[in-house]
Amino acid sequence: MSIQNEKELQGILKAGKFVALVRDVLVQLVRPGISTKELDSVAEGYFHKFGAMSAPKFDYNFPGFTCISVNEEAAHGIPSETKILQEGDLVNIDVSGKLDGFYADCGISITVGTSQKERVHLCQAAKNSTLAGISQAKTGNYLRNIGKAMHLSAKNDGYTMIKNLAGHGTGRKLHEPPQVLPYEDKKETFKLNEGLVLAIESFVSTGAHYVYEMNDGWTLKTRDGSFVTQFEHTVIVTKNGAIIATK
């Protein structure tokens, strides 16, 4: 969507604040020995408390309130009682929700327990990449420059970018046009307009360029076991640069 008035602006900011709150609560609970289902159950409580709806569950009948992916899983990991986080794991927490008619989406990858330098670096690379993309989210800029900046950042940090996952427009639905590719498509001529709401995200890997869907019909992972980290913010495009709704 493109924001047309103050009510819509405040609606996106409120939704963004909510999903960011859930994200941050779950991040604080991550530790060795906790299951991804336990984390998701905490998120469920927050959705009920705030009168919000889980976007993946509401829009797509996803079997969880949040997507929690581990190590070589890039996205859409199903919360499970049997998936117990271990020391040194990489865990991605992706929270998207609908609150008072507006959607917002965010995600972050972190290490579990004692930090391993290489894995911390991979998490930071995903954040660097997304923030590089967000720096291009200005009115009148080409959409492709977001992807160009993200891809270059990941490459400069020594990693590859997963190319068959992408960001997207959001606001009135979880997924709206335009698709925000994590690399430059030189044929793309779309220009960013004032007030456009985007979920900008990168999926940075230790070697893979693509992911595939597992037999559960949801989880996306690398074929070669390469690790993947993700970082995502919902932003509002303005002439002065992006407003991050999910800080």
N, C-alpha and C positions, 0 to 999 in steps of 0.2 A: 504494500500500500504506500501511498504518498500522503503524508500528513497535511491536512487542509486547515486545521484550526487548533486552538489551545486545548480543547477537550481531547482531541485525538493525541496530541503531544503528551498530555498528562497520562492518558490511558496507556500508551506505549511505555512511558517511564515507570508507571506503577507496575505493569506486568514484568518489565525488565528487573525492577528492584526485587520482585518476588522470586523469580527464578534464580537470580543471583544469590539471594538469601539461602534458598534450598541448596544450591551448589556449595556455598561456603560451609553450611552446617555439615553436609556429607563429607567434605574435605577434612574437616576437623575430626570426624569419626573414623577415618581410614586408619587401620592398624593391622598388623599381622593377627590372623585368627578370626577376623570378622568376615561374615559372608556377604556377598553382594545383595542377597535378599534382605538381610538385616538393614543394610544401608537404604535399600529401596522402601522398606517398611517405614523408616523414619521420614522419608520424602512423602510417602502416602499421608502420614499424619499432618504434615504441613499443608498439603493440597486441601485436605478436608478442613483444617483450621481456618484457612484464608478464603475458603469458598472458591478455589481455583480448580481447573481441570488439567490433568496431564495430557499434553498435546498428542504424544504418540499413542496413548491408550484411547483417548477420545476420537482422534482423527483416523487412526489406523488399526485399532484394536490390538495394540502391542501388549504382550504379556508382562507388563511392568509399568510402574509410574515414571521411572527414569531408565535411561540406557547406560549400563555400566559394563565397560569392555576392558579386558585385561591382556597385557603383553602384545601378542601378534594380532589380537582382535582390534580392528580399527574403529568399528562403530556398531551400534544396535545390539550390543551384548545384552542378553536376557538375564535379569537378576535371578539368582539361584541359591538355595540353601546349601547346595553341595559345592558351590564355587567359593572356596575359602581363600582369602587373600594371604599371600605368603611374603615373608621378608624379601625385599628387593623387587617385588612385582611392580610393573607399571599399570596403573589403573586410570581409566578415563571415565569421568562422570559427566554425562550430558543431560541437562535439565531443560525441558521446554514445556511451556504451559500457557493456558488461556485464562485470563482474569478480567472480568467485567467486559468481555467481548474483544479483548486485544491479546495478541500472542507475542511472546518473546522466547528466545532460544539462546542457550549458552553452554559452554563445556570447557573442561580443563583436564589435563593429564598430570598426575603426580606419581612420585615413587612411594612405595609402602615401607614403613619402618626406616631403618638406617639408610641414609641416602648413598647411592652409588654414583660416583662422579659422572660416568658415561651416561647413565640414565637420566640424571638430573639435567645434563646438557641437552639431551634429546627433548625433554619436556620444555626446556627454555627455548629451544629452537622452534617448536610449534608456536609458542607465545610470540617470539620475535617475528615469525612469518606472518601471523595474523595481524599483529600491530603494524607491520610494514604495509599490509594491505589496507588496513583502516586509515593509514595516513594518506591514502589516495582517494578516500571517499569524500570528495568535494564536488559541489554542484558544478556541472559543466565538464568534468573530467570524463574520460572514457572508462567504461566498466572494465575493459581488458587490462587497464593499468593496475587495477587491484590485484588481479591474478599474476601479472608480470612481477610486481613487487614481492608478492608472497613466494613465488617460485624462486626468485633470485635470492631472497633471504635464506630459504632452506638450503639452497645450493651453496651459498657462502658459508653456512654453518656445517657443511659437509654431509648433508643428507639428501634423500630423494623426496619427491612429493607424490602422494597417491593421487592419480589423475582421474580416477573414475568415481570420486566423491567430490562434492562441491557445496558451496554456500548457496544462499537463496534469498529471495525477497520474503518478507514475512509481515505480520501486522494484523490482518483480518483473518488469515489462515496461517497454518504453520509454514506451508510451502507455497510461495507465490513467485511469479516472475519478478525479476530476471534470475537466471542461474548465474551464480558467481563462481566461475571456474578458478582453480588454484594455479593457473598458469595463463600465459597470454595467448589468446586466440586472435591473431592479427586480422581476421575477417570480421570480428565483432565491432560494430559501429555504434552500439548503444551508449548514449551519454547519460550521466547521472543527473537526475533532476532534484530540485530543492524539496526536502521533506521525505525523500524515498527511504523506506525502512528495509535494511538488509541484515541478514545473519551471515557474517563473514567468518569463515573457518578454514583452517589449514589442517591437513593430515600429513605429518612428516614421518618418514620412515628411515630405518637404517639400511635399506637397500631396495625395497619393493617399489614398484610404480603403480600396481593395480591390486585390488582386493577381490575376493569372490565370496559368494553367499554360501554359508554352511547349510547342512541338511535341516537345521531347525527353522529355516525359512526367514531368518532375521539377521543373525550375526554375520558381519563382514570381516574377513581376516586375510592375511597374506598367505600365499601358497608356500613360500620358502621359509616361513617362520620369522621373517623380519619383524622387528618391533615397530609399533606405530604410536605416535602421540598426536593429540588433537588439542586445539585451543579455539574457542569461539566466543564472539560477542554479537549482540544485536545492537546495531547503530542506526542513527538517523543522519542522513546526508544533509549538510548545509553548506552555504557558500564559504563559511569560515572553518570548515572541516567537520569531521564526524562528531556527533554527540553519542557517547557510549551509554546505552541504557542499562547494561548488565555489569557495571563495575562492581 
